[in-house]
Amino acid sequence: MEVIKTENTRKKIIIVDDNAANLTTVRELLKPHYEVFPAPSAIKLFTIMGNLIPDLVLLDIDMPGMSGFEVMQVMSENPRFKNIPVIILTGLNDIESEIEGFNLGAADYVTKPFSGALLLRRVSNLLLIEQQKQEIEELRAKLNA
């Protein structure tokens, strides 16, 4: 599986899941291609984001303390976090949860169990789209200068 290189620096991805096995599986899948930061809770996610802004968050929904949906609400209300793309990666496979995720701003919704190759492609595609959006904004700013 070839991952599309979006630029020379490795993109930063935070994986948020309260299940240690899920964190390990996704981290091992992504770490050959990206800089990966595992977070076993929403609190840990926000602690990590206090020190760095990731290029992408992979977010479980069903977690103790603060659900993924609550995390997305907090992120959308914070100017520092609101533009970080989120892929929901969850065992919830009902239409209502998927719609709620997209309504809260998720860029994609992937259910567990998932295909590793497909998840890598979704991550790669989303990061490429985000890079292209940034390049368009930079060009637009230069044209307007």
C-alpha positions, 0 to 999 in steps of 0.5 A: 500500500503506497501512502501519498506523500503530502510534503517532506515533513511527517504529518502528526496524527493523534489517535484517541481510543480508550482501548489499548489494543485499538491504540496499538493496532492503529499506531503500528499501522500508521507509524511507518508513514506518520508521526503518531501520538496515542491518547487513551482519553479525551483529557490526554488528547487535549493535553497533547494538543496543548503542546502541538497541533496535529494534522489529523485526529482519529477519534473513538466515540464510545469512551468513558469520561468524555465521548468523542462527540463531546470532544468534537463539540469542544474542538469546534468551539475552540479557534485553535482546534476547530480546523483540525480534521477528524476521522471518527474510528468507532465500533458504533455502526448505526446511521444516527451516530454517523450522521451526528459525527458528520453534523459535528464536523467529522471529515470521515467515519470509519467503523471497527473492525476496519481494513488497514489498507483502507484506513491508510488510504482514507488518512492519506487522501484526507491529508492530501486534501487538507494540504491542497486547501492550505496551498489554495489559501496561501495562493489566494492570500498572495493574489490579494496582497 
